[in-house]
Amino acid sequence: MGTLLQDIRYGLRMLVKKPTFTIVAVLTLALGVGANTAIFSIVDAVLLRSLPYRDPDRLVRISLTSPA
């Protein structure tokens, strides 16, 4: 446990020492989390949720095309 605290303190000191790297790292993580959240939200809404109808697996589409 003592080694972990020393490592955390050392990491924080290095982040304070190099603010440009810290800003780039935080922005990269924020963009990654935001992109993952957005993609999952779209996939969840389009692919994972069932349709708002009773028995959505029984829906059928019938269409008629004219030969002319």
A tleap script that builds the chain and sets N, CA, C and O, in Angstrom:
source leaprc.protein.ff14SB
mol = sequence {
  NMET GLY THR LEU LEU GLN ASP ILE ARG TYR
  GLY LEU ARG MET LEU VAL LYS LYS PRO THR
  PHE THR ILE VAL ALA VAL LEU THR LEU ALA
  LEU GLY VAL GLY ALA ASN THR ALA ILE PHE
  SER ILE VAL ASP ALA VAL LEU LEU ARG SER
  LEU PRO TYR ARG ASP PRO ASP ARG LEU VAL
  ARG ILE SER LEU THR SER PRO CALA
}
set mol.1.N position { 0.829 -1.193 0.000 }
set mol.1.CA position { 0.000 0.000 0.000 }
set mol.1.C position { 0.873 1.256 0.000 }
set mol.1.O position { 0.541 2.252 -0.644 }
set mol.2.N position { 1.966 1.202 0.712 }
set mol.2.CA position { 2.861 2.360 0.751 }
set mol.2.C position { 3.489 2.649 -0.599 }
set mol.2.O position { 3.669 3.809 -0.971 }
set mol.3.N position { 3.825 1.589 -1.337 }
set mol.3.CA position { 4.411 1.757 -2.666 }
set mol.3.C position { 3.403 2.381 -3.625 }
set mol.3.O position { 3.761 3.212 -4.459 }
set mol.4.N position { 2.148 1.977 -3.503 }
set mol.4.CA position { 1.103 2.538 -4.358 }
set mol.4.C position { 0.965 4.039 -4.116 }
set mol.4.O position { 0.859 4.808 -5.072 }
set mol.5.N position { 0.964 4.457 -2.883 }
set mol.5.CA position { 0.866 5.885 -2.568 }
set mol.5.C position { 2.077 6.656 -3.094 }
set mol.5.O position { 1.938 7.775 -3.589 }
set mol.6.N position { 3.252 6.060 -2.985 }
set mol.6.CA position { 4.448 6.703 -3.531 }
set mol.6.C position { 4.351 6.853 -5.041 }
set mol.6.O position { 4.717 7.890 -5.595 }
set mol.7.N position { 3.853 5.807 -5.707 }
set mol.7.CA position { 3.695 5.867 -7.160 }
set mol.7.C position { 2.680 6.933 -7.571 }
set mol.7.O position { 2.900 7.656 -8.542 }
set mol.8.N position { 1.585 7.033 -6.846 }
set mol.8.CA position { 0.570 8.041 -7.156 }
set mol.8.C position { 1.133 9.442 -6.965 }
set mol.8.O position { 0.919 10.320 -7.801 }
set mol.9.N position { 1.856 9.655 -5.863 }
set mol.9.CA position { 2.471 10.969 -5.626 }
set mol.9.C position { 3.480 11.318 -6.707 }
set mol.9.O position { 3.539 12.459 -7.164 }
set mol.10.N position { 4.274 10.335 -7.115 }
set mol.10.CA position { 5.251 10.564 -8.175 }
set mol.10.C position { 4.554 10.909 -9.493 }
set mol.10.O position { 4.962 11.832 -10.197 }
set mol.11.N position { 3.510 10.165 -9.814 }
set mol.11.CA position { 2.760 10.452 -11.032 }
set mol.11.C position { 2.154 11.841 -11.017 }
set mol.11.O position { 2.210 12.546 -12.025 }
set mol.12.N position { 1.578 12.249 -9.904 }
set mol.12.CA position { 1.005 13.594 -9.795 }
set mol.12.C position { 2.082 14.671 -9.927 }
set mol.12.O position { 1.855 15.704 -10.556 }
set mol.13.N position { 3.250 14.429 -9.334 }
set mol.13.CA position { 4.345 15.399 -9.469 }
set mol.13.C position { 4.768 15.547 -10.923 }
set mol.13.O position { 5.022 16.660 -11.385 }
set mol.14.N position { 4.844 14.438 -11.646 }
set mol.14.CA position { 5.229 14.504 -13.056 }
set mol.14.C position { 4.165 15.212 -13.903 }
set mol.14.O position { 4.495 15.941 -14.839 }
set mol.15.N position { 2.898 14.995 -13.573 }
set mol.15.CA position { 1.828 15.673 -14.305 }
set mol.15.C position { 1.849 17.180 -14.056 }
set mol.15.O position { 1.586 17.964 -14.968 }
set mol.16.N position { 2.156 17.582 -12.839 }
set mol.16.CA position { 2.242 19.017 -12.526 }
set mol.16.C position { 3.477 19.627 -13.190 }
set mol.16.O position { 3.466 20.790 -13.594 }
set mol.17.N position { 4.537 18.830 -13.296 }
set mol.17.CA position { 5.787 19.318 -13.873 }
set mol.17.C position { 5.661 19.562 -15.378 }
set mol.17.O position { 6.322 20.451 -15.915 }
set mol.18.N position { 4.821 18.785 -16.061 }
set mol.18.CA position { 4.652 18.907 -17.516 }
set mol.18.C position { 3.174 19.157 -17.839 }
set mol.18.O position { 2.449 18.218 -18.169 }
set mol.19.N position { 2.726 20.401 -17.749 }
set mol.19.CA position { 1.303 20.693 -17.939 }
set mol.19.C position { 0.818 20.468 -19.377 }
set mol.19.O position { -0.353 20.145 -19.580 }
set mol.20.N position { 1.682 20.630 -20.364 }
set mol.20.CA position { 1.265 20.403 -21.750 }
set mol.20.C position { 0.892 18.939 -21.960 }
set mol.20.O position { -0.146 18.640 -22.552 }
set mol.21.N position { 1.715 18.045 -21.488 }
set mol.21.CA position { 1.418 16.619 -21.586 }
set mol.21.C position { 0.143 16.273 -20.833 }
set mol.21.O position { -0.666 15.473 -21.303 }
set mol.22.N position { -0.033 16.880 -19.657 }
set mol.22.CA position { -1.225 16.625 -18.857 }
set mol.22.C position { -2.484 17.045 -19.610 }
set mol.22.O position { -3.470 16.307 -19.630 }
set mol.23.N position { -2.458 18.219 -20.227 }
set mol.23.CA position { -3.627 18.714 -20.961 }
set mol.23.C position { -3.925 17.808 -22.148 }
set mol.23.O position { -5.081 17.467 -22.396 }
set mol.24.N position { -2.880 17.413 -22.883 }
set mol.24.CA position { -3.082 16.532 -24.038 }
set mol.24.C position { -3.638 15.182 -23.592 }
set mol.24.O position { -4.541 14.645 -24.233 }
set mol.25.N position { -3.114 14.636 -22.512 }
set mol.25.CA position { -3.588 13.338 -22.022 }
set mol.25.C position { -5.038 13.416 -21.556 }
set mol.25.O position { -5.828 12.521 -21.858 }
set mol.26.N position { -5.399 14.459 -20.833 }
set mol.26.CA position { -6.775 14.610 -20.346 }
set mol.26.C position { -7.736 14.813 -21.511 }
set mol.26.O position { -8.819 14.226 -21.524 }
set mol.27.N position { -7.358 15.636 -22.492 }
set mol.27.CA position { -8.221 15.843 -23.655 }
set mol.27.C position { -8.391 14.558 -24.468 }
set mol.27.O position { -9.484 14.275 -24.957 }
set mol.28.N position { -7.325 13.789 -24.613 }
set mol.28.CA position { -7.412 12.526 -25.338 }
set mol.28.C position { -8.357 11.561 -24.633 }
set mol.28.O position { -9.189 10.925 -25.280 }
set mol.29.N position { -8.236 11.449 -23.333 }
set mol.29.CA position { -9.136 10.580 -22.579 }
set mol.29.C position { -10.579 11.064 -22.673 }
set mol.29.O position { -11.494 10.255 -22.822 }
set mol.30.N position { -10.790 12.376 -22.588 }
set mol.30.CA position { -12.146 12.925 -22.665 }
set mol.30.C position { -12.768 12.657 -24.029 }
set mol.30.O position { -13.937 12.282 -24.117 }
set mol.31.N position { -11.988 12.849 -25.096 }
set mol.31.CA position { -12.509 12.568 -26.437 }
set mol.31.C position { -12.816 11.085 -26.623 }
set mol.31.O position { -13.820 10.732 -27.241 }
set mol.32.N position { -11.970 10.232 -26.100 }
set mol.32.CA position { -12.209 8.794 -26.201 }
set mol.32.C position { -13.463 8.363 -25.467 }
set mol.32.O position { -14.259 7.590 -25.999 }
set mol.33.N position { -13.646 8.852 -24.257 }
set mol.33.CA position { -14.851 8.512 -23.482 }
set mol.33.C position { -16.092 9.069 -24.165 }
set mol.33.O position { -17.115 8.389 -24.245 }
set mol.34.N position { -16.008 10.301 -24.656 }
set mol.34.CA position { -17.152 10.906 -25.339 }
set mol.34.C position { -17.518 10.163 -26.612 }
set mol.34.O position { -18.699 9.939 -26.880 }
set mol.35.N position { -16.524 9.778 -27.399 }
set mol.35.CA position { -16.790 9.040 -28.636 }
set mol.35.C position { -17.399 7.671 -28.342 }
set mol.35.O position { -18.339 7.254 -29.018 }
set mol.36.N position { -16.875 6.980 -27.351 }
set mol.36.CA position { -17.447 5.677 -26.984 }
set mol.36.C position { -18.884 5.807 -26.513 }
set mol.36.O position { -19.727 4.976 -26.850 }
set mol.37.N position { -19.167 6.839 -25.741 }
set mol.37.CA position { -20.529 7.053 -25.263 }
set mol.37.C position { -21.474 7.341 -26.419 }
set mol.37.O position { -22.581 6.803 -26.467 }
set mol.38.N position { -21.047 8.182 -27.347 }
set mol.38.CA position { -21.895 8.517 -28.485 }
set mol.38.C position { -22.156 7.299 -29.361 }
set mol.38.O position { -23.292 7.070 -29.777 }
set mol.39.N position { -21.125 6.518 -29.646 }
set mol.39.CA position { -21.288 5.338 -30.493 }
set mol.39.C position { -22.182 4.308 -29.816 }
set mol.39.O position { -23.041 3.713 -30.467 }
set mol.40.N position { -21.990 4.092 -28.520 }
set mol.40.CA position { -22.847 3.134 -27.827 }
set mol.40.C position { -24.285 3.609 -27.802 }
set mol.40.O position { -25.199 2.795 -27.938 }
set mol.41.N position { -24.513 4.892 -27.635 }
set mol.41.CA position { -25.882 5.410 -27.624 }
set mol.41.C position { -26.567 5.160 -28.966 }
set mol.41.O position { -27.736 4.780 -29.011 }
set mol.42.N position { -25.837 5.374 -30.049 }
set mol.42.CA position { -26.413 5.139 -31.376 }
set mol.42.C position { -26.680 3.652 -31.587 }
set mol.42.O position { -27.755 3.280 -32.056 }
set mol.43.N position { -25.726 2.807 -31.251 }
set mol.43.CA position { -25.905 1.363 -31.416 }
set mol.43.C position { -27.053 0.868 -30.545 }
set mol.43.O position { -27.838 0.026 -30.980 }
set mol.44.N position { -27.158 1.372 -29.340 }
set mol.44.CA position { -28.235 0.959 -28.442 }
set mol.44.C position { -29.589 1.355 -29.008 }
set mol.44.O position { -30.526 0.557 -28.990 }
set mol.45.N position { -29.702 2.584 -29.512 }
set mol.45.CA position { -30.980 3.060 -30.032 }
set mol.45.C position { -31.365 2.352 -31.324 }
set mol.45.O position { -32.542 2.062 -31.540 }
set mol.46.N position { -30.391 2.070 -32.187 }
set mol.46.CA position { -30.705 1.519 -33.508 }
set mol.46.C position { -30.765 -0.007 -33.501 }
set mol.46.O position { -31.662 -0.588 -34.110 }
set mol.47.N position { -29.836 -0.656 -32.830 }
set mol.47.CA position { -29.720 -2.108 -32.959 }
set mol.47.C position { -30.218 -2.905 -31.753 }
set mol.47.O position { -30.798 -3.977 -31.926 }
set mol.48.N position { -30.005 -2.409 -30.560 }
set mol.48.CA position { -30.249 -3.238 -29.383 }
set mol.48.C position { -31.667 -3.146 -28.829 }
set mol.48.O position { -32.203 -4.143 -28.344 }
set mol.49.N position { -32.273 -1.989 -28.893 }
set mol.49.CA position { -33.631 -1.848 -28.351 }
set mol.49.C position { -34.642 -2.424 -29.322 }
set mol.49.O position { -34.498 -2.301 -30.539 }
set mol.50.N position { -35.659 -3.051 -28.771 }
set mol.50.CA position { -36.698 -3.583 -29.640 }
set mol.50.C position { -37.641 -2.460 -30.065 }
set mol.50.O position { -37.690 -1.400 -29.441 }
set mol.51.N position { -38.373 -2.709 -31.118 }
set mol.51.CA position { -39.274 -1.698 -31.650 }
set mol.51.C position { -40.436 -1.455 -30.688 }
set mol.51.O position { -40.817 -2.358 -29.943 }
set mol.52.N position { -41.008 -0.237 -30.693 }
set mol.52.CA position { -42.076 0.078 -29.741 }
set mol.52.C position { -43.447 -0.433 -30.193 }
set mol.52.O position { -44.432 0.302 -30.125 }
set mol.53.N position { -43.517 -1.668 -30.647 }
set mol.53.CA position { -44.764 -2.285 -31.061 }
set mol.53.C position { -44.927 -3.590 -30.304 }
set mol.53.O position { -43.964 -4.165 -29.796 }
set mol.54.N position { -46.179 -4.043 -30.242 }
set mol.54.CA position { -46.407 -5.337 -29.621 }
set mol.54.C position { -45.912 -6.418 -30.587 }
set mol.54.O position { -46.211 -6.341 -31.778 }
set mol.55.N position { -45.193 -7.387 -30.130 }
set mol.55.CA position { -44.609 -8.465 -30.933 }
set mol.55.C position { -43.795 -7.918 -32.107 }
set mol.55.O position { -44.159 -8.171 -33.255 }
set mol.56.N position { -42.713 -7.180 -31.865 }
set mol.56.CA position { -41.956 -6.586 -32.968 }
set mol.56.C position { -41.305 -7.620 -33.892 }
set mol.56.O position { -40.983 -7.301 -35.037 }
set mol.57.N position { -41.110 -8.839 -33.419 }
set mol.57.CA position { -40.504 -9.857 -34.273 }
set mol.57.C position { -41.486 -10.393 -35.321 }
set mol.57.O position { -41.085 -11.125 -36.225 }
set mol.58.N position { -42.762 -10.035 -35.205 }
set mol.58.CA position { -43.761 -10.501 -36.159 }
set mol.58.C position { -44.097 -9.447 -37.216 }
set mol.58.O position { -44.967 -9.682 -38.055 }
set mol.59.N position { -43.429 -8.298 -37.193 }
set mol.59.CA position { -43.702 -7.259 -38.186 }
set mol.59.C position { -43.235 -7.698 -39.571 }
set mol.59.O position { -42.185 -8.323 -39.722 }
set mol.60.N position { -44.026 -7.361 -40.560 }
set mol.60.CA position { -43.706 -7.720 -41.956 }
set mol.60.C position { -43.972 -6.513 -42.821 }
set mol.60.O position { -44.893 -5.742 -42.553 }
set mol.61.N position { -43.184 -6.343 -43.844 }
set mol.61.CA position { -43.407 -5.265 -44.808 }
set mol.61.C position { -43.743 -5.902 -46.146 }
set mol.61.O position { -42.999 -6.733 -46.666 }
set mol.62.N position { -44.869 -5.497 -46.684 }
set mol.62.CA position { -45.299 -5.998 -47.985 }
set mol.62.C position { -45.380 -4.795 -48.909 }
set mol.62.O position { -45.984 -3.776 -48.576 }
set mol.63.N position { -44.766 -4.930 -50.070 }
set mol.63.CA position { -44.811 -3.839 -51.037 }
set mol.63.C position { -45.123 -4.393 -52.411 }
set mol.63.O position { -44.863 -5.559 -52.708 }
set mol.64.N position { -45.681 -3.536 -53.239 }
set mol.64.CA position { -46.071 -3.930 -54.581 }
set mol.64.C position { -45.425 -2.954 -55.551 }
set mol.64.O position { -45.570 -1.738 -55.420 }
set mol.65.N position { -44.713 -3.501 -56.521 }
set mol.65.CA position { -44.101 -2.642 -57.530 }
set mol.65.C position { -44.760 -2.896 -58.864 }
set mol.65.O position { -44.983 -4.039 -59.263 }
set mol.66.N position { -45.059 -1.839 -59.527 }
set mol.66.CA position { -45.710 -1.923 -60.825 }
set mol.66.C position { -44.666 -2.221 -61.900 }
set mol.66.O position { -43.573 -1.657 -61.855 }
set mol.67.N position { -44.974 -3.098 -62.870 }
set mol.67.CA position { -43.983 -3.396 -63.915 }
set mol.67.C position { -43.730 -2.223 -64.855 }
set mol.67.O position { -42.750 -2.237 -65.599 }
set mol.68.N position { -44.578 -1.224 -64.839 }
set mol.68.CA position { -44.387 -0.078 -65.728 }
set mol.68.C position { -43.484 0.885 -65.102 }
set mol.68.O position { -43.190 1.927 -65.688 }
savepdb mol mol.pdb
quit
